[in-house]
Amino acid sequence: MQPKIREALKAITDKPIKYIINTHYHGDHTGGNEVFGRDATIIAQTNVRKRLQTGNKMPGREEPPAPKEALPVVTFDEKVSVWVNGEEIRAVHFPHGHTDGDAVIFFTRSNVVHMGDDFFNGFFPFVDVDSGGSVKGLISDVQNVIDIIPDDVKVIPGHGPLSDKTGLRKFLDVLKGTWNAVDTGRKAGKTLDQLKAEKVLEQWESWGKGFIKTEKWMELLYSEVAK
């Protein structure tokens, strides 16, 4: 995506890139660090740097530790602000959602929020439990963002088309609805196979057409509610 990003930036300005903010550590969101970070300051939540140093282990793909040039040089635990053109761009850590290093980016004057992979628009999300993520944490994080953003905000997802507060609420409704469906079945003593056979997530089937299929999402939910 690096050439496409450069072309898009040229349509806005010829000035050099000064800052890069990583929303989390996965390679599809930090793969440009090594190229763009040669002349820019890379900023990320503390756990992002730690995980980039040890490597990226996503399902079906294992990446080596990131080179020195790709590592964030400014890290934060809870939040940090970058001021550009008179606008405060605020990165806030929302813990244990997609990973343990997620940051939601608030463009305070432009009225734009970048959710990173705490928002998959139209698809079941990938929740990286091996990297500190959890469905329950994701539900909490998305709810907390909805509670503080204005109604007319533009919302950028980590995957899927540009959205808004209504789209983010719909995503939250899917998270809560699927969680409750699986949790209710388990509390009734049903096994994962029984819930699959009963197709308890059938009404959300259209959300299973992305990277995470419906059965995989049900397995993740069952594993977590069982705890």
TORPA-4810 file (N, C-alpha, C, O; in nm, 3 decimals):
<nodes>
NODE_1_0.081_-0.122_0.000_0.000_0.000_0.000_0.085_0.127_0.000_0.032_0.237_-0.019_M
NODE_2_0.216_0.112_0.022_0.299_0.232_0.036_0.293_0.326_-0.086_0.279_0.447_-0.068_Q
NODE_3_0.303_0.273_-0.210_0.293_0.363_-0.325_0.158_0.434_-0.333_0.152_0.552_-0.367_P
NODE_4_0.050_0.364_-0.301_-0.083_0.425_-0.304_-0.096_0.533_-0.197_-0.159_0.637_-0.220_K
NODE_5_-0.038_0.507_-0.081_-0.043_0.606_0.026_0.033_0.732_-0.016_-0.014_0.844_0.007_I
NODE_6_0.148_0.714_-0.078_0.227_0.829_-0.123_0.151_0.911_-0.226_0.152_1.034_-0.222_R
NODE_7_0.084_0.843_-0.319_0.008_0.913_-0.422_-0.108_0.991_-0.360_-0.138_1.103_-0.400_E
NODE_8_-0.174_0.929_-0.261_-0.284_0.997_-0.195_-0.235_1.120_-0.120_-0.301_1.224_-0.120_A
NODE_9_-0.119_1.109_-0.057_-0.063_1.222_0.017_-0.024_1.336_-0.077_-0.038_1.454_-0.042_L
NODE_10_0.026_1.301_-0.194_0.066_1.403_-0.291_-0.053_1.491_-0.333_-0.036_1.608_-0.367_K
NODE_11_-0.171_1.432_-0.331_-0.290_1.508_-0.367_-0.328_1.609_-0.259_-0.409_1.699_-0.282_A
NODE_12_-0.267_1.593_-0.141_-0.296_1.683_-0.029_-0.183_1.784_-0.009_-0.208_1.903_0.008_I
NODE_13_-0.060_1.735_-0.010_0.054_1.821_0.018_0.183_1.760_-0.035_0.195_1.638_-0.048_T
NODE_14_0.279_1.845_-0.065_0.413_1.799_-0.103_0.507_1.799_0.016_0.624_1.762_0.004_D
NODE_15_0.457_1.840_0.131_0.542_1.845_0.250_0.572_1.704_0.300_0.492_1.613_0.278_K
NODE_16_0.685_1.684_0.366_0.722_1.551_0.414_0.634_1.505_0.530_0.574_1.586_0.601_P
NODE_17_0.628_1.375_0.548_0.555_1.317_0.662_0.638_1.341_0.788_0.757_1.313_0.790_I
NODE_18_0.574_1.393_0.893_0.645_1.420_1.018_0.618_1.314_1.125_0.706_1.279_1.203_K
NODE_19_0.494_1.265_1.127_0.455_1.173_1.234_0.378_1.054_1.178_0.301_1.066_1.083_Y
NODE_20_0.400_0.940_1.240_0.323_0.818_1.212_0.270_0.769_1.346_0.346_0.754_1.442_I
NODE_21_0.139_0.744_1.354_0.082_0.687_1.476_0.031_0.547_1.442_-0.054_0.531_1.354_I
NODE_22_0.083_0.449_1.511_0.037_0.311_1.493_-0.082_0.284_1.584_-0.076_0.313_1.704_N
NODE_23_-0.190_0.227_1.528_-0.306_0.194_1.610_-0.287_0.064_1.689_-0.351_0.044_1.792_T
NODE_24_-0.198_-0.024_1.642_-0.160_-0.146_1.712_-0.042_-0.207_1.636_0.008_-0.145_1.542_H
NODE_25_0.003_-0.327_1.675_0.131_-0.375_1.624_0.124_-0.465_1.500_0.228_-0.491_1.440_Y
NODE_26_0.007_-0.512_1.460_-0.001_-0.608_1.350_0.060_-0.553_1.221_0.054_-0.434_1.192_H
NODE_27_0.120_-0.644_1.145_0.197_-0.606_1.027_0.120_-0.532_0.921_0.177_-0.449_0.850_G
NODE_28_-0.012_-0.559_0.909_-0.089_-0.488_0.807_-0.116_-0.343_0.847_-0.171_-0.265_0.769_D
NODE_29_-0.076_-0.306_0.970_-0.092_-0.169_1.015_0.042_-0.103_1.050_0.047_0.018_1.073_H
NODE_30_0.147_-0.180_1.054_0.280_-0.124_1.085_0.381_-0.154_0.975_0.498_-0.116_0.986_T
NODE_31_0.337_-0.221_0.868_0.430_-0.260_0.762_0.495_-0.143_0.690_0.601_-0.158_0.628_G
NODE_32_0.433_-0.025_0.699_0.491_0.093_0.636_0.591_0.166_0.723_0.656_0.261_0.677_G
NODE_33_0.606_0.124_0.847_0.696_0.194_0.939_0.838_0.204_0.885_0.901_0.310_0.891_N
NODE_34_0.887_0.093_0.833_1.027_0.089_0.790_1.054_0.189_0.679_1.162_0.248_0.673_E
NODE_35_0.957_0.209_0.590_0.973_0.302_0.478_0.945_0.446_0.521_1.029_0.534_0.504_V
NODE_36_0.826_0.469_0.578_0.786_0.605_0.613_0.858_0.656_0.737_0.875_0.777_0.755_F
NODE_37_0.901_0.563_0.823_0.965_0.602_0.948_1.109_0.648_0.934_1.169_0.692_1.032_G
NODE_38_1.165_0.640_0.813_1.303_0.686_0.794_1.315_0.836_0.816_1.420_0.885_0.859_R
NODE_39_1.208_0.908_0.785_1.212_1.054_0.798_1.106_1.107_0.893_1.093_1.228_0.909_D
NODE_40_1.031_1.019_0.956_0.922_1.063_1.043_0.935_1.001_1.181_1.007_0.903_1.200_A
NODE_41_0.866_1.060_1.277_0.863_1.010_1.414_0.748_0.910_1.428_0.632_0.945_1.404_T
NODE_42_0.780_0.788_1.467_0.678_0.684_1.486_0.633_0.685_1.632_0.715_0.679_1.724_I
NODE_43_0.502_0.692_1.651_0.442_0.700_1.785_0.348_0.581_1.804_0.273_0.546_1.713_I
NODE_44_0.352_0.519_1.922_0.263_0.404_1.947_0.252_0.379_2.097_0.333_0.427_2.176_A
NODE_45_0.150_0.304_2.133_0.135_0.261_2.272_0.252_0.170_2.310_0.308_0.102_2.224_Q
NODE_46_0.288_0.170_2.434_0.409_0.101_2.482_0.415_-0.045_2.437_0.521_-0.094_2.397_T
NODE_47_0.302_-0.116_2.443_0.302_-0.258_2.409_0.327_-0.283_2.261_0.371_-0.391_2.223_N
NODE_48_0.299_-0.183_2.177_0.324_-0.198_2.034_0.474_-0.214_2.008_0.515_-0.303_1.935_V
NODE_49_0.554_-0.128_2.068_0.699_-0.138_2.051_0.750_-0.273_2.103_0.833_-0.337_2.038_R
NODE_50_0.701_-0.315_2.218_0.745_-0.443_2.276_0.714_-0.559_2.183_0.797_-0.648_2.164_K
NODE_51_0.595_-0.559_2.125_0.555_-0.671_2.039_0.625_-0.666_1.903_0.655_-0.770_1.845_R
NODE_52_0.650_-0.546_1.852_0.726_-0.536_1.728_0.869_-0.587_1.748_0.929_-0.641_1.655_L
NODE_53_0.922_-0.569_1.865_1.058_-0.615_1.893_1.068_-0.767_1.898_1.174_-0.824_1.871_Q
NODE_54_0.957_-0.833_1.934_0.961_-0.978_1.949_0.900_-1.052_1.829_0.913_-1.174_1.820_T
NODE_55_0.835_-0.979_1.738_0.778_-1.044_1.619_0.627_-1.045_1.621_0.564_-1.019_1.723_G
NODE_56_0.571_-1.075_1.506_0.427_-1.069_1.483_0.376_-1.208_1.450_0.411_-1.264_1.346_N
NODE_57_0.293_-1.264_1.536_0.245_-1.401_1.517_0.094_-1.402_1.499_0.020_-1.433_1.593_K
NODE_58_0.048_-1.366_1.381_-0.094_-1.374_1.349_-0.125_-1.511_1.290_-0.034_-1.580_1.242_M
NODE_59_-0.252_-1.552_1.293_-0.288_-1.684_1.237_-0.246_-1.696_1.092_-0.281_-1.613_1.008_P
NODE_60_-0.171_-1.800_1.062_-0.129_-1.826_0.925_-0.016_-1.738_0.877_0.025_-1.747_0.761_G
NODE_61_0.035_-1.652_0.964_0.143_-1.564_0.922_0.230_-1.530_1.042_0.182_-1.478_1.143_R
NODE_62_0.357_-1.560_1.029_0.450_-1.527_1.137_0.559_-1.437_1.081_0.627_-1.474_0.985_E
NODE_63_0.575_-1.322_1.140_0.672_-1.225_1.093_0.784_-1.210_1.195_0.759_-1.218_1.315_E
NODE_64_0.907_-1.188_1.149_1.021_-1.173_1.240_1.013_-1.041_1.314_0.932_-0.956_1.280_P
NODE_65_1.096_-1.022_1.414_1.103_-0.892_1.481_1.126_-0.779_1.381_1.197_-0.797_1.283_P
NODE_66_1.066_-0.666_1.406_1.077_-0.552_1.316_1.218_-0.494_1.319_1.284_-0.497_1.424_A
NODE_67_1.265_-0.443_1.207_1.396_-0.378_1.206_1.394_-0.251_1.291_1.287_-0.197_1.320_P
NODE_68_1.510_-0.206_1.329_1.521_-0.089_1.415_1.446_0.031_1.358_1.384_0.107_1.433_K
NODE_69_1.452_0.049_1.225_1.389_0.165_1.161_1.237_0.163_1.173_1.172_0.267_1.157_E
NODE_70_1.180_0.046_1.201_1.034_0.033_1.206_0.979_0.045_1.348_0.857_0.039_1.367_A
NODE_71_1.064_0.061_1.446_1.019_0.066_1.584_0.974_0.206_1.623_1.038_0.304_1.585_L
NODE_72_0.866_0.217_1.699_0.825_0.348_1.751_0.937_0.409_1.836_1.003_0.339_1.913_P
NODE_73_0.956_0.539_1.822_1.058_0.609_1.901_0.995_0.693_2.012_1.063_0.738_2.103_V
NODE_74_0.863_0.713_2.003_0.787_0.777_2.110_0.676_0.681_2.151_0.595_0.640_2.067_V
NODE_75_0.672_0.644_2.279_0.568_0.553_2.327_0.492_0.618_2.442_0.542_0.709_2.508_T
NODE_76_0.372_0.569_2.464_0.288_0.621_2.573_0.210_0.506_2.634_0.186_0.404_2.569_F
NODE_77_0.171_0.523_2.760_0.094_0.420_2.828_-0.056_0.444_2.811_-0.129_0.353_2.773_D
NODE_78_-0.103_0.565_2.839_-0.246_0.593_2.837_-0.289_0.684_2.722_-0.385_0.653_2.652_E
NODE_79_-0.220_0.795_2.702_-0.258_0.885_2.593_-0.144_0.980_2.561_-0.056_1.004_2.643_K
NODE_80_-0.148_1.033_2.439_-0.050_1.132_2.396_-0.116_1.221_2.292_-0.205_1.177_2.219_V
NODE_81_-0.073_1.346_2.284_-0.127_1.439_2.185_-0.016_1.489_2.094_0.095_1.518_2.139_S
NODE_82_-0.047_1.497_1.965_0.041_1.557_1.866_-0.033_1.677_1.807_-0.150_1.666_1.769_V
NODE_83_0.033_1.791_1.801_-0.031_1.912_1.750_0.020_1.941_1.611_0.139_1.963_1.591_W
NODE_84_-0.071_1.941_1.513_-0.037_1.965_1.373_-0.136_2.066_1.316_-0.257_2.045_1.325_V
NODE_85_-0.086_2.173_1.257_-0.171_2.276_1.196_-0.277_2.328_1.292_-0.391_2.356_1.253_N
NODE_86_-0.239_2.339_1.417_-0.331_2.392_1.517_-0.435_2.293_1.566_-0.523_2.329_1.644_G
NODE_87_-0.425_2.169_1.522_-0.522_2.066_1.564_-0.455_1.967_1.659_-0.344_1.920_1.636_E
NODE_88_-0.527_1.936_1.767_-0.480_1.832_1.858_-0.523_1.696_1.803_-0.642_1.669_1.787_E
NODE_89_-0.424_1.612_1.776_-0.451_1.474_1.735_-0.415_1.387_1.855_-0.299_1.374_1.891_I
NODE_90_-0.517_1.330_1.916_-0.501_1.262_2.044_-0.509_1.111_2.026_-0.608_1.059_1.974_R
NODE_91_-0.405_1.040_2.070_-0.405_0.893_2.067_-0.432_0.844_2.209_-0.361_0.880_2.303_A
NODE_92_-0.535_0.763_2.224_-0.577_0.714_2.355_-0.575_0.562_2.357_-0.630_0.497_2.268_V
NODE_93_-0.511_0.506_2.459_-0.504_0.360_2.473_-0.634_0.305_2.527_-0.682_0.348_2.633_H
NODE_94_-0.692_0.209_2.454_-0.809_0.135_2.500_-0.764_-0.010_2.518_-0.741_-0.080_2.419_F
NODE_95_-0.752_-0.057_2.641_-0.685_-0.185_2.669_-0.768_-0.309_2.638_-0.890_-0.310_2.649_P
NODE_96_-0.696_-0.412_2.599_-0.751_-0.549_2.588_-0.876_-0.557_2.502_-0.975_-0.618_2.541_H
NODE_97_-0.870_-0.494_2.383_-0.977_-0.508_2.285_-0.929_-0.597_2.173_-0.936_-0.720_2.183_G
NODE_98_-0.881_-0.537_2.065_-0.823_-0.614_1.955_-0.690_-0.676_1.998_-0.663_-0.793_1.970_H
NODE_99_-0.607_-0.597_2.065_-0.480_-0.643_2.126_-0.465_-0.570_2.259_-0.559_-0.506_2.307_T
NODE_100_-0.346_-0.581_2.319_-0.320_-0.507_2.443_-0.251_-0.373_2.417_-0.211_-0.305_2.511_D
NODE_101_-0.238_-0.336_2.288_-0.170_-0.211_2.256_-0.252_-0.119_2.168_-0.196_-0.034_2.098_G
NODE_102_-0.384_-0.134_2.170_-0.470_-0.057_2.080_-0.473_0.091_2.118_-0.478_0.127_2.236_D
NODE_103_-0.472_0.175_2.015_-0.491_0.319_2.034_-0.599_0.366_1.938_-0.597_0.334_1.819_A
NODE_104_-0.693_0.442_1.990_-0.793_0.509_1.907_-0.745_0.653_1.888_-0.703_0.718_1.983_V
NODE_105_-0.751_0.701_1.764_-0.696_0.832_1.730_-0.809_0.932_1.708_-0.895_0.911_1.623_I
NODE_106_-0.807_1.040_1.785_-0.910_1.143_1.777_-0.852_1.268_1.710_-0.762_1.333_1.765_F
NODE_107_-0.904_1.300_1.592_-0.869_1.424_1.524_-0.971_1.528_1.572_-1.081_1.538_1.518_F
NODE_108_-0.933_1.604_1.674_-1.031_1.680_1.752_-1.096_1.793_1.675_-1.214_1.821_1.697_T
NODE_109_-1.025_1.859_1.585_-1.084_1.970_1.510_-1.155_1.920_1.384_-1.258_1.974_1.346_R
NODE_110_-1.100_1.818_1.322_-1.157_1.764_1.199_-1.281_1.678_1.223_-1.353_1.644_1.130_S
NODE_111_-1.304_1.642_1.352_-1.419_1.559_1.388_-1.412_1.422_1.321_-1.509_1.374_1.262_N
NODE_112_-1.295_1.360_1.333_-1.270_1.228_1.276_-1.209_1.140_1.385_-1.126_1.185_1.465_V
NODE_113_-1.250_1.014_1.387_-1.194_0.917_1.481_-1.145_0.796_1.402_-1.219_0.740_1.321_V
NODE_114_-1.021_0.757_1.426_-0.968_0.634_1.364_-0.967_0.526_1.471_-0.898_0.537_1.573_H
NODE_115_-1.045_0.420_1.447_-1.062_0.313_1.547_-0.956_0.205_1.539_-0.947_0.122_1.629_M
NODE_116_-0.874_0.204_1.433_-0.786_0.089_1.416_-0.869_-0.038_1.406_-0.982_-0.034_1.358_G
NODE_117_-0.814_-0.149_1.451_-0.887_-0.276_1.441_-0.981_-0.302_1.557_-1.027_-0.414_1.578_D
NODE_118_-1.011_-0.196_1.634_-1.121_-0.206_1.729_-1.255_-0.193_1.657_-1.361_-0.200_1.719_D
NODE_119_-1.249_-0.172_1.525_-1.371_-0.161_1.445_-1.350_-0.227_1.309_-1.272_-0.178_1.228_F
NODE_120_-1.419_-0.339_1.286_-1.427_-0.402_1.154_-1.566_-0.369_1.101_-1.665_-0.419_1.154_F
NODE_121_-1.575_-0.287_1.000_-1.705_-0.241_0.951_-1.768_-0.344_0.858_-1.726_-0.359_0.743_N
NODE_122_-1.869_-0.415_0.909_-1.942_-0.512_0.828_-1.893_-0.654_0.841_-1.944_-0.743_0.773_G
NODE_123_-1.792_-0.678_0.928_-1.734_-0.812_0.942_-1.714_-0.844_1.090_-1.697_-0.755_1.173_F
NODE_124_-1.717_-0.974_1.120_-1.675_-1.014_1.254_-1.528_-0.977_1.269_-1.449_-0.996_1.176_F
NODE_125_-1.489_-0.925_1.385_-1.351_-0.880_1.402_-1.256_-0.995_1.436_-1.297_-1.099_1.487_P
NODE_126_-1.130_-0.973_1.405_-1.025_-1.062_1.455_-0.985_-1.008_1.592_-0.942_-0.894_1.604_F
NODE_127_-0.997_-1.091_1.695_-0.956_-1.054_1.830_-0.834_-1.138_1.865_-0.843_-1.260_1.876_V
NODE_128_-0.721_-1.073_1.881_-0.594_-1.142_1.903_-0.576_-1.173_2.051_-0.509_-1.099_2.124_D
NODE_129_-0.635_-1.285_2.095_-0.629_-1.321_2.236_-0.487_-1.354_2.280_-0.453_-1.337_2.398_V
NODE_130_-0.403_-1.400_2.188_-0.265_-1.430_2.221_-0.183_-1.304_2.246_-0.073_-1.310_2.301_D
NODE_131_-0.237_-1.191_2.204_-0.168_-1.062_2.224_-0.248_-0.971_2.316_-0.242_-0.848_2.305_S
NODE_132_-0.322_-1.032_2.408_-0.391_-0.955_2.510_-0.528_-0.903_2.474_-0.587_-0.826_2.550_G
NODE_133_-0.582_-0.944_2.359_-0.715_-0.900_2.319_-0.825_-0.984_2.382_-0.799_-1.096_2.427_G
NODE_134_-0.947_-0.932_2.384_-1.062_-1.007_2.434_-1.190_-0.947_2.377_-1.196_-0.827_2.350_S
NODE_135_-1.290_-1.030_2.359_-1.418_-0.982_2.307_-1.484_-0.891_2.410_-1.538_-0.786_2.374_V
NODE_136_-1.481_-0.931_2.536_-1.542_-0.850_2.642_-1.475_-0.714_2.650_-1.543_-0.612_2.666_K
NODE_137_-1.342_-0.711_2.638_-1.272_-0.584_2.639_-1.306_-0.500_2.518_-1.318_-0.378_2.529_G
NODE_138_-1.320_-0.564_2.402_-1.356_-0.492_2.280_-1.493_-0.428_2.293_-1.513_-0.313_2.253_L
NODE_139_-1.589_-0.503_2.348_-1.723_-0.448_2.371_-1.716_-0.324_2.459_-1.778_-0.223_2.430_I
NODE_140_-1.639_-0.334_2.566_-1.625_-0.222_2.658_-1.560_-0.102_2.590_-1.604_0.011_2.607_S
NODE_141_-1.453_-0.128_2.512_-1.381_-0.019_2.446_-1.469_0.054_2.345_-1.472_0.177_2.341_D
NODE_142_-1.541_-0.023_2.262_-1.627_0.040_2.162_-1.737_0.121_2.229_-1.770_0.230_2.184_V
NODE_143_-1.794_0.067_2.335_-1.897_0.140_2.408_-1.841_0.271_2.464_-1.907_0.375_2.457_Q
NODE_144_-1.720_0.266_2.518_-1.660_0.387_2.575_-1.633_0.493_2.469_-1.647_0.612_2.496_N
NODE_145_-1.594_0.450_2.349_-1.573_0.546_2.241_-1.706_0.609_2.200_-1.715_0.730_2.183_V
NODE_146_-1.809_0.526_2.183_-1.941_0.576_2.144_-1.992_0.680_2.244_-2.057_0.777_2.206_I
NODE_147_-1.962_0.658_2.371_-2.011_0.748_2.476_-1.950_0.888_2.468_-2.007_0.983_2.521_D
NODE_148_-1.835_0.902_2.402_-1.767_1.032_2.405_-1.759_1.102_2.270_-1.721_1.219_2.264_I
NODE_149_-1.796_1.034_2.160_-1.783_1.098_2.029_-1.914_1.167_1.991_-2.021_1.122_2.030_I
NODE_150_-1.905_1.277_1.914_-2.027_1.347_1.870_-2.104_1.267_1.765_-2.049_1.176_1.704_P
NODE_151_-2.229_1.302_1.746_-2.315_1.226_1.655_-2.274_1.240_1.509_-2.299_1.149_1.430_D
NODE_152_-2.210_1.352_1.472_-2.176_1.375_1.332_-2.031_1.341_1.298_-1.980_1.384_1.195_D
NODE_153_-1.966_1.264_1.382_-1.825_1.230_1.361_-1.809_1.131_1.245_-1.895_1.048_1.220_V
NODE_154_-1.698_1.143_1.174_-1.661_1.041_1.075_-1.575_0.937_1.147_-1.486_0.972_1.223_K
NODE_155_-1.603_0.808_1.122_-1.533_0.700_1.191_-1.460_0.614_1.088_-1.521_0.556_0.999_V
NODE_156_-1.329_0.606_1.103_-1.246_0.524_1.015_-1.224_0.388_1.081_-1.169_0.382_1.191_I
NODE_157_-1.264_0.278_1.017_-1.241_0.145_1.074_-1.103_0.093_1.034_-1.039_0.145_0.943_P
NODE_158_-1.058_-0.009_1.104_-0.933_-0.074_1.064_-0.951_-0.151_0.935_-0.857_-0.164_0.856_G
NODE_159_-1.072_-0.203_0.912_-1.106_-0.277_0.790_-1.249_-0.244_0.753_-1.336_-0.235_0.840_H
NODE_160_-1.274_-0.225_0.623_-1.408_-0.192_0.576_-1.418_-0.045_0.539_-1.323_0.031_0.558_G
NODE_161_-1.535_-0.005_0.486_-1.552_0.132_0.436_-1.565_0.235_0.548_-1.594_0.202_0.663_P
NODE_162_-1.541_0.361_0.511_-1.559_0.472_0.603_-1.698_0.467_0.664_-1.795_0.433_0.597_L
NODE_163_-1.707_0.501_0.793_-1.835_0.487_0.862_-1.864_0.610_0.947_-1.803_0.716_0.931_S
NODE_164_-1.960_0.594_1.037_-2.002_0.703_1.125_-2.044_0.642_1.259_-2.027_0.522_1.283_D
NODE_165_-2.100_0.725_1.345_-2.138_0.677_1.478_-2.246_0.569_1.470_-2.245_0.475_1.549_K
NODE_166_-2.337_0.583_1.374_-2.442_0.482_1.356_-2.381_0.348_1.318_-2.423_0.244_1.368_T
NODE_167_-2.282_0.350_1.228_-2.215_0.227_1.189_-2.140_0.163_1.303_-2.136_0.041_1.315_G
NODE_168_-2.079_0.246_1.387_-2.006_0.193_1.503_-2.103_0.132_1.603_-2.072_0.031_1.666_L
NODE_169_-2.220_0.195_1.619_-2.322_0.137_1.708_-2.369_0.002_1.656_-2.391_-0.092_1.733_R
NODE_170_-2.385_-0.008_1.525_-2.429_-0.135_1.466_-2.327_-0.245_1.494_-2.364_-0.357_1.526_K
NODE_171_-2.199_-0.210_1.481_-2.093_-0.305_1.512_-2.102_-0.349_1.657_-2.088_-0.468_1.687_F
NODE_172_-2.124_-0.254_1.748_-2.136_-0.287_1.890_-2.256_-0.377_1.915_-2.248_-0.471_1.995_L
NODE_173_-2.367_-0.350_1.847_-2.487_-0.434_1.862_-2.458_-0.578_1.820_-2.508_-0.672_1.882_D
NODE_174_-2.377_-0.595_1.715_-2.341_-0.729_1.670_-2.253_-0.798_1.776_-2.274_-0.915_1.807_V
NODE_175_-2.157_-0.725_1.830_-2.071_-0.782_1.934_-2.155_-0.828_2.054_-2.139_-0.940_2.103_L
NODE_176_-2.243_-0.740_2.100_-2.325_-0.772_2.217_-2.424_-0.884_2.186_-2.444_-0.974_2.267_K
NODE_177_-2.486_-0.876_2.069_-2.588_-0.976_2.034_-2.530_-1.116_2.021_-2.587_-1.212_2.072_G
NODE_178_-2.416_-1.127_1.954_-2.355_-1.259_1.938_-2.302_-1.311_2.071_-2.313_-1.430_2.101_T
NODE_179_-2.245_-1.222_2.151_-2.198_-1.262_2.284_-2.314_-1.319_2.366_-2.302_-1.427_2.424_W
NODE_180_-2.425_-1.246_2.371_-2.539_-1.289_2.453_-2.598_-1.420_2.402_-2.639_-1.504_2.482_N
NODE_181_-2.601_-1.439_2.269_-2.656_-1.562_2.213_-2.574_-1.683_2.255_-2.629_-1.787_2.293_A
NODE_182_-2.443_-1.670_2.247_-2.355_-1.782_2.285_-2.354_-1.801_2.436_-2.355_-1.914_2.484_V
NODE_183_-2.351_-1.692_2.510_-2.349_-1.700_2.656_-2.475_-1.765_2.710_-2.469_-1.846_2.802_D
NODE_184_-2.589_-1.730_2.652_-2.717_-1.789_2.695_-2.718_-1.939_2.668_-2.763_-2.018_2.752_T
NODE_185_-2.670_-1.978_2.550_-2.665_-2.121_2.517_-2.575_-2.199_2.610_-2.610_-2.309_2.653_G
NODE_186_-2.460_-2.144_2.640_-2.367_-2.214_2.728_-2.424_-2.227_2.869_-2.410_-2.332_2.932_R
NODE_187_-2.487_-2.120_2.918_-2.545_-2.125_3.051_-2.659_-2.227_3.058_-2.692_-2.278_3.165_K
NODE_188_-2.719_-2.255_2.943_-2.824_-2.358_2.938_-2.765_-2.498_2.929_-2.839_-2.597_2.919_A
NODE_189_-2.633_-2.507_2.932_-2.565_-2.637_2.931_-2.535_-2.692_2.794_-2.501_-2.810_2.782_G
NODE_190_-2.546_-2.610_2.692_-2.522_-2.659_2.556_-2.375_-2.651_2.520_-2.303_-2.560_2.563_K
NODE_191_-2.330_-2.747_2.441_-2.192_-2.750_2.397_-2.175_-2.659_2.275_-2.272_-2.612_2.215_T
NODE_192_-2.050_-2.637_2.240_-2.020_-2.556_2.122_-2.078_-2.621_1.997_-2.135_-2.554_1.912_L
NODE_193_-2.062_-2.752_1.986_-2.116_-2.823_1.869_-2.268_-2.811_1.860_-2.324_-2.798_1.751_D
NODE_194_-2.334_-2.815_1.974_-2.480_-2.800_1.974_-2.521_-2.661_1.926_-2.616_-2.646_1.849_Q
NODE_195_-2.449_-2.560_1.972_-2.480_-2.423_1.931_-2.455_-2.404_1.782_-2.529_-2.332_1.715_L
NODE_196_-2.349_-2.467_1.732_-2.324_-2.461_1.588_-2.436_-2.528_1.511_-2.483_-2.475_1.410_K
NODE_197_-2.479_-2.644_1.559_-2.585_-2.719_1.491_-2.717_-2.640_1.493_-2.795_-2.646_1.398_A
NODE_198_-2.740_-2.566_1.600_-2.862_-2.486_1.612_-2.852_-2.352_1.539_-2.950_-2.278_1.528_E
NODE_199_-2.733_-2.322_1.489_-2.708_-2.197_1.414_-2.756_-2.076_1.493_-2.835_-1.995_1.445_K
NODE_200_-2.706_-2.064_1.617_-2.752_-1.957_1.704_-2.707_-1.818_1.655_-2.761_-1.717_1.700_V
NODE_201_-2.611_-1.814_1.565_-2.567_-1.685_1.512_-2.619_-1.659_1.370_-2.565_-1.576_1.297_L
NODE_202_-2.722_-1.732_1.332_-2.771_-1.724_1.194_-2.812_-1.582_1.154_-2.791_-1.543_1.039_E
NODE_203_-2.870_-1.507_1.244_-2.917_-1.373_1.208_-2.801_-1.276_1.178_-2.821_-1.170_1.120_Q
NODE_204_-2.679_-1.315_1.218_-2.561_-1.232_1.191_-2.472_-1.297_1.084_-2.354_-1.262_1.073_W
NODE_205_-2.526_-1.389_1.008_-2.448_-1.467_0.912_-2.374_-1.376_0.812_-2.263_-1.409_0.771_E
NODE_206_-2.434_-1.266_0.774_-2.370_-1.177_0.675_-2.240_-1.118_0.726_-2.156_-1.074_0.647_S
NODE_207_-2.223_-1.115_0.858_-2.099_-1.061_0.916_-1.985_-1.162_0.911_-1.871_-1.128_0.943_W
NODE_208_-2.015_-1.286_0.871_-1.913_-1.390_0.867_-1.850_-1.409_0.731_-1.798_-1.516_0.702_G
NODE_209_-1.855_-1.308_0.648_-1.802_-1.320_0.512_-1.663_-1.260_0.497_-1.610_-1.252_0.386_K
NODE_210_-1.605_-1.219_0.607_-1.471_-1.162_0.603_-1.366_-1.262_0.646_-1.381_-1.382_0.625_G
NODE_211_-1.260_-1.211_0.707_-1.149_-1.293_0.752_-1.193_-1.394_0.858_-1.148_-1.509_0.859_F
NODE_212_-1.281_-1.350_0.948_-1.331_-1.437_1.055_-1.470_-1.488_1.017_-1.565_-1.411_1.009_I
NODE_213_-1.479_-1.617_0.993_-1.606_-1.679_0.955_-1.694_-1.697_1.079_-1.647_-1.687_1.192_K
NODE_214_-1.822_-1.724_1.055_-1.919_-1.733_1.165_-1.880_-1.840_1.266_-1.887_-1.817_1.387_T
NODE_215_-1.839_-1.958_1.218_-1.802_-2.065_1.311_-1.681_-2.026_1.395_-1.676_-2.056_1.514_E
NODE_216_-1.584_-1.961_1.333_-1.465_-1.918_1.406_-1.502_-1.815_1.512_-1.450_-1.820_1.624_K
NODE_217_-1.589_-1.725_1.478_-1.635_-1.624_1.574_-1.709_-1.690_1.691_-1.691_-1.651_1.806_W
NODE_218_-1.791_-1.790_1.660_-1.862_-1.861_1.766_-1.765_-1.934_1.858_-1.783_-1.935_1.980_M
NODE_219_-1.663_-1.994_1.800_-1.563_-2.064_1.881_-1.493_-1.968_1.977_-1.469_-2.000_2.093_E
NODE_220_-1.459_-1.850_1.926_-1.393_-1.750_2.011_-1.484_-1.706_2.123_-1.442_-1.696_2.239_L
NODE_221_-1.611_-1.679_2.090_-1.706_-1.638_2.191_-1.726_-1.746_2.298_-1.728_-1.717_2.417_L
NODE_222_-1.741_-1.870_2.253_-1.765_-1.979_2.347_-1.647_-1.995_2.441_-1.664_-2.016_2.561_Y
NODE_223_-1.527_-1.986_2.385_-1.407_-1.999_2.466_-1.401_-1.892_2.574_-1.361_-1.918_2.687_S
NODE_224_-1.441_-1.770_2.536_-1.431_-1.660_2.633_-1.544_-1.663_2.736_-1.520_-1.640_2.854_E
NODE_225_-1.666_-1.691_2.693_-1.775_-1.694_2.791_-1.756_-1.810_2.888_-1.803_-1.804_3.001_V
NODE_226_-1.687_-1.914_2.844_-1.662_-2.029_2.933_-1.569_-1.993_3.047_-1.565_-2.063_3.149_A
NODE_227_-1.494_-1.884_3.032_-1.404_-1.841_3.138_-1.475_-1.758_3.245_-1.413_-1.715_3.341_K
</nodes>
